[in-house]
Amino acid sequence: MISAELTIIPIGTGKTSISKYIAAAVQALDEMGLKYEISGMGTSIETDNPEKLFNAVQAAHEAVFREGARRVATSIKIDDRRDIERTMANKVSSVKEKL
């Protein structure tokens, strides 16, 4: 299972608020059919296929441009574990068990 953390920062919008741009990016992820969870600092994505992940990241990145941003900085961290099936929820539970 692949877990990824996506951060998209619209630049050149003329305003400090970026929620409409992030909403467009999240809508693009939703349309790609991937499991995701948004937070105040980024979006966690879960998929079983790297191609799906990269296509979704591209769709989210482009959605921000379509919303009117003049520049977009996108960062992605990927954890692709193939020896066992672990979801984002499994990873969080594992840490909580140890607290």
CORDA-V875030 format. One record per backbone hydrogen bond with DSSP energy under -0.5 kcal/mol. NH is the residue of the N-H (numbers start at 1). CO is the residue of the C=O. Records with the same first field share a line. If there is no record, write none. Layout:
# CORDA-V875030
NH->CO  CO
This chain:
# CORDA-V875030
2->47
3->1  79
4->45
5->77
6->4  43
7->75
9->73
10->8
11->71
21->18
22->18
23->19
24->20
25->21
26->22
27->23
28->24
29->25
30->26
31->27
32->28  29
33->29  30
34->29
35->46
37->44
39->42
43->6
44->37
45->4
46->35
47->2
53->49
54->50
55->51
56->52
57->53
58->54
59->55
60->56
61->57
62->58
63->59
64->60
65->61
66->62
67->63
68->65
69->64
70->11
71->11
73->9
74->72
75->7
77->5
79->3
80->78
81->1  79
82->80
86->84
91->87
92->88
93->89
94->90
95->91
96->92
97->93
98->94  95
99->96
